[in-house]
Amino acid sequence: MKSDPSSLWRTEARCGSWRLAAGGALSLKPLVAARLQISAGRAWVTLDSPKQMMTPDWVLYPQDSLWVPGGRHLVMEAWPRWAGDELLFRWDPAYR
């Protein structure tokens, strides 16, 4: 499993499985639409609104997924229930 999700936004080719430590946060602005799917743990996700009038938040659990349009800004935090919980997730661009 890869462990450096900080570079996900730099290229549209970074797909696959990722890990985020408990309490860790990640900011992404993908160039193309992508699917975020939670494999384990729990995530607090904020996705900017195209009109900037409101910023929707989601809490995602294992097997939940979220479609992220290209050019939008997503902030995700590993939101553990218990000490030591990690967030495992998949990031797959739409073109795959």
Rosetta blueprint (number, residue, H / E / L):
1 M L
2 K E
3 S L
4 D L
5 P H
6 S H
7 S H
8 L H
9 W H
10 R H
11 T L
12 E L
13 A L
14 R L
15 C L
16 G E
17 S E
18 W E
19 R E
20 L E
21 A L
22 A L
23 G L
24 G L
25 A E
26 L E
27 S E
28 L E
29 K L
30 P L
31 L L
32 V L
33 A L
34 A E
35 R E
36 L E
37 Q E
38 I E
39 S E
40 A E
41 G L
42 R L
43 A E
44 W E
45 V E
46 T E
47 L E
48 D L
49 S L
50 P L
51 K L
52 Q L
53 M L
54 M L
55 T L
56 P L
57 D E
58 W E
59 V E
60 L E
61 Y L
62 P L
63 Q L
64 D L
65 S E
66 L E
67 W E
68 V E
69 P L
70 G L
71 G L
72 R L
73 H L
74 L E
75 V E
76 M E
77 E E
78 A E
79 W L
80 P L
81 R L
82 W L
83 A L
84 G L
85 D L
86 E L
87 L E
88 L E
89 F E
90 R E
91 W E
92 D E
93 P E
94 A L
95 Y L
96 R L
